[in-house]
Amino acid sequence: MDQTTKNLAETLAEVLPQAKIVHENATGVPGLSIAHAAVPKGCELKEIKLDLEKYLDHPRRTVAKASFSNVPSFLEYVKRHADPDTTVAWCRFDPQTYTLDFTAVFDDHSPDAAGWRGHKAVLVPEFSAEWKAWKGKNAQSFAQVAFAEWIQEHEDDIATANGLPTSLQMLTMATNFVLNEERTLKSSVRLQSGGVRLTYIADPDKNTTEDMQMFERFGLGIPVFHGGAAWSIGARLKYRNNSGKLSFSYELVRADKVHQGAAMELIEQVRGGLGAVPFLMGSSE
């Protein structure tokens, strides 16, 4: 820079408006400073916010949303972070769709002050593998072999109650279905016990037959939610004869009532585990 240009720059710096701090506010918040400065272009008053929170050892407040799928982990997190004055737990339950979730808000509103509501824990219970399996195949048609394989794969879910068949009896029945798959169904007779006796033609040339009993109902003992207690649920067993070939299906009896009962049980489990934390039925939004 030559001397003439240097003198011109110095002169302009002296006569042109310069930005100056005219007022600074003490916020009392670590790492946060707010100042008012007069800047060029008509000397407008600007607010300058300098937030150095990211350089502090700890954030000024907790902002997080923790998600859980099982009750013990959710309760443990709530106990770890709950504040007696600001923590509120919410439960949303739809009696029509049985949608269920829980939300704990650790910085909720209090009677004396508004809360940021930025720290939450959410519990959305997962269904058990057994419940998803039996619900997923409910009212669907099985070929004989597929039905036998299904019973064998899920034999641990079959529960005996009120004279309903045991898992061994169901497996025996399923095995007989497979053995009779290629044989022609001659007749079916309803028994006083509630079952059905099926008569197959064993050998058409010798006119011999074989009988087999089919159960019309069976019971299940399965949890609705993962990690939850088992619930009893009945199932109606149905069959269809199509030109001598049988297909099978089952229908769960009032699965909606079982689902609702398991949901209410889970709600009470969470309510009891929260201790002194307020528990409200509704939405936290």
Buried (B, 14 or more C-beta within 10 A) or exposed (E): EEEEEEEEEEEEEEEEEEEEEEEEEEEEEEBBBBBEBBBEEEEEEEEEEEEEEEEEEEEEEEEEEBEBBBBEBBBEBBEEBBEEEBBBBBBBBEEEEEEBBBBBBBBBEEEEEEBBBEBBBBBEBBBBEBBBBBBEBEEEEBBBEBBBBBBEEBBEBBBBEEEBBBBEBBBBBBEBBEBBBEBBBBEBEEEEEEBBBBBBBBEEEEEEBBEBBBBBBBBBBBBBBBEBEBBEBBBEBEBEEEEEBBBBBBEBBEBEEBBBBBBEBBBEBBBEBBEEBEBEEEEBE
